């Protein structure tokens, strides 16, 4: 734990009055859970707080308390502190980045190993499973935990640990969850709210992906290329990866999604041996050791060739030098 940066964060919370909270674009459970838990913490301390995000809250997270207060437009005005949650780089906040300049201080609270330390205060804990777990530390310090905060933190931890299945889950994760469960949470309802939204058409779409999987000769890498990614409320990315992980041999899993003729989204996942953040970072992206991604300005075919070629060399012990 970076005790110095945690202490600075606590001091800033105590002294400041007006706060702006934000997180990365395309919000998911941890970004929303950590923001809303922080919002509730600050409100209990009688602070003025607004949450401003680039994108609206997906319907599957509408059960989170106070999710309706999140804004996608911001009035003029300044802030004592802008807290950027769960975002490895300020550019990942999208249109909110310009608003960060209105704050006297930027506090960067994150757990991504690819964090660029862009804040005036950088409380970054890459070994933790979620940013929500970091907010839990603050809630313990300020003694403000209640059922609403517990629900937000639980949701953030639950989603960013892959339903408690990723290698970033440890005894401390379960200790925190055990504490949160004292607030009469209902994990089965949270799971169903987030994950039980597939339509028959979604399953057919996933079937097409799974039936067209590709492998390298050593079967260390498994990937799929998708020429038309279905844009719907329920993001099927993690569902596809969960099915791919059922395969016994592969160490790395990749989804290539065509955005247009010259842009491709790349999602990467791995088991315990391969650090896919190094792969994503080499191509301008980032994330976690076991879950990362990047967007490349090249065609689907060209992107597939570059990424798979790089991973083949990497998994064979070859570590290319970073581009100049």
N, C-alpha and C positions, 0 to 999 in steps of 0.2 A: 504494500500500500504506500503510495506517495504521500507521506504524512504532511510534508511541507505544503504541497499544493492543496491538499484537503483542508489544512488549517487556514490557508489564504482564502479558500472558497467559503468556509464558514464565517470568517471575519467579514468578507464582502457581503454575505447574506445579512449579517447582523447590522451592518452600517448603512447599506443602501436602502432606498425607499421605492424606486420605480424600476421594474424589471420587464424585459422583453425575453420571451422564451421561443425557441425555434428548434428545428431538427432538419434532417435531410429530406430531399424530395421523395415522392412515392412512399408515404409513411406506412409503417407496419407496427407490429405489436410493441416492440421495444422503444421505438422513437416516440410513439404516442403514450405508452405507459409511463415512460420516464418523464415526459413533459407534463402530463396531467398530475402525476404524483408530486412533481416539483411545484406545479401551480398550487396544489392544495396545501403543500407545506408552507409556501410563501404567504398564502392567504391567511393561514392560521397565525402567522407572525405579523399580521396586519400590514402587509406590503401591497403596493399597487402592481398588478401583474396583467400582462396580455400575452397570449400565444398567437404567433403569426407564422403560418406555414405556406410553402409554395403551392401545395396540393391539398384538396379537401380530404376529410376523414373517410376512408372506405366504409361502406355500410356494415361490413362484418365487425367493425370495431365501435359501432354506435352504442354498444352496451356499456362502454367505459364511462364512468361518471364525469360529467361536465365536458364531454367531448364536443358539445354544441357551442361551447364558448370559443373554440379555435377559429381564428380569422384567416381569411385568404387575401384580405385587403387591409391596409394599415393607414390610419390617419396621421397627419403630421404631428410631430412631437419628439422629445428626446427622452432618454432613459439613463438611469445611473449604471445599469448593468444589462448586457445582452448575454443570456445563457444559451449556448449552442449545444444541444444534447444529441448524442449518438451520431455525430457527423465527423468524418475523418478529415474533412477539408471545408473551409467556409464556402467554397464554390458549390458544394453539394446542397446548400440551402436554397439554391435557385434564385428567384427574384428577391428573397429576403436578404441576400448578401448586402445590397445597397443600404438597407435599413440598419445594419449592424454599425454603420458609421455614426449613427445617431446616439450611440451609447458611449459613456465615458470609459467603460471597461468591458471587455469581452471575456467571458469565462467559458472555456472549452471543456466540457465534461463528456468523456467518451471512453470506449474500450476497444476501438479498432487498432490493430497493430500498425496500420498504414497511416495513422494520424499525423498531420503535418505540423502540429503544435502552433496553430495560428492565433491563439488567444493571448491576452495579457496575463491570464492565469490559465494554465494547462493542467487540469486534473485528468490524467489519462492512465487507465489501468488495463493494458492489453491482455492480461492473463485472466480477467474476469469474464464471465459468460454473457453479461448484459450491462447496459448503462443503467437499467432499472435497479440492478443490484447495488450500484454506486449511490443511487438516490436513497436506497434503504439505509445506507450508512448515515446519510444526513438526517433521515427521519429518526434514527436511534439517537443521534447527537442532540437533536432538538426535542425529542420526546413528543412527537406529534402524530404518531401512527393511529389510524382509524380504519374502518371497514373500506371506505372509498379509496384511500391511499393503498391499502393492502391489495385490493382488487387490481389497481393499476400496475403495481409492482409485480404481482404474481403474473399478470398477463405478459408483461415485458420479459420476465425471466423465462416463462413457459415458451414463448415464441422464439426467442433468440438462442435457446438451447435445444431447439428441435424437439420440443416436448420432453425435455430432460434426457435426450439420447446422444448429444454431442460430447466430445472429449473434454469440453470446458466445464462440464458438470463435476462438482466435487462435494466433499462433506459440508463445506460452508454453504453451497447452494441449497442443499437439503435442510440445513439448519435454518436458513432464512425462510424457506417455504414452510417449514414446520411452525415457525412463529406466525407467518401470515395466515395459516389455516385456523388460528385461534379466533379469527374475525369472521367465522362462519361463511367462508367462501365455498363455492360449489364447482370444483374442477371439471366435472363432467359437463356442466352447462357451458363453461368457458370453452372447452374443447369442441363441443357441438356447435357453438356459435361461430367459431373461427373456421372449423374444418368440415362441417357437414353441410356444404352448400353446393356440391357438384350436381350438375344436371346430366342426364343421359348423353347429351351432345358433348359434354366435357369429357366423359369417359371414352367416347368414341375418338375424340381428338387425341387423348393420351394413348389410346391403343395404337393409333397411327405412328406416334412417336416411338413407342416401345418396340413396335414391329420393324422399325427401320434403324435400330441401333447399330453403330459401327464400333469396331474394336481394332486395336493395333495388334500386330502378330503375337506379341507376348501377352496380350490380354490384360495389360496393366491400365489401359485407358479405354474408357467407354464414353461415346459421345453421340449426339443426335443433332442434325441440322434441320431447322424449321423455317420454311419459306414464308409461312403466314402464321404468326403467333396470335392466337385468339385473345382479343382484348375483352375481358369480362370482369365482373366484380370480384370473382374469386380467382386469385393468382394461382395458377396450376404449377408454378415452377417447383416448389418444394414437394408437391405430390409426385411429380415426375422423378425428382431426385430420390425420394423415398423408395420408389419402385426400383430405380436403377441400383440402389444400395443393396437390394436383395441378392444381386449377383455376387458370387463368392470371390472371384479373382481380381477384378479391377481395383486399382488404388485411387484413380482420378476419374471424375465424372464431369462432362461438359455439355452445356446446351448452347448451341449457336442459333440466335434468333435474328432473322432478316428484318431490319428496320426499313431500309429502302435499298436501291441498287448500289449505294456507296457507303452504307452504314450497317454495322452488325453488333448486336448485343451479345456478350459472352458471359455466361454464368458458370462458375467453377466450384466443385465440391471435392473433398478428399476424405480418405480415412486417416489413420494416425501417422502415416509415414511422410506424406508429401505436403509441403507448405504451398498451397495454391495462391496465397497472397503474393509470393515472389513471382509467380507467373503473371498474375494480374498487374502487379506493380511494374514489371518490365514493359508491359504494353499500355501503361498510362492509367491503370485502375488501382484497385486495392480492396481491402476488407479484412478478413480474418485468415488465419492459417488454414482452416478447414472449409471456409466459405468466402469466396471473393468474386469479383466481377470487373468487367471493363466494357467500354463501348469503343469500337474501332472504326475509323473512317476508311473502310475497304469493303469490297463485296463479300457476300457469304462464303463463296468458294475460296477467295484469297485469305480471308480471316481464318477459316478452318485449316487451311494449309499451314499458315504461320503458327497458330496456337498449338496444333497437334505436333508439328515438327519441334517446337520449343519443348513441349512436355516430354516428348520421346527422349530428347537429349538430357533433360533434367532428371528424368526417372532412371536414366542409365548412368547417372553420376556426373554428367557434363554440366557445368555451371557457366553459361555464356556471360561475357562481360556486358554490363548495361550499355545501352546505346548512348553515344555522346551527343 
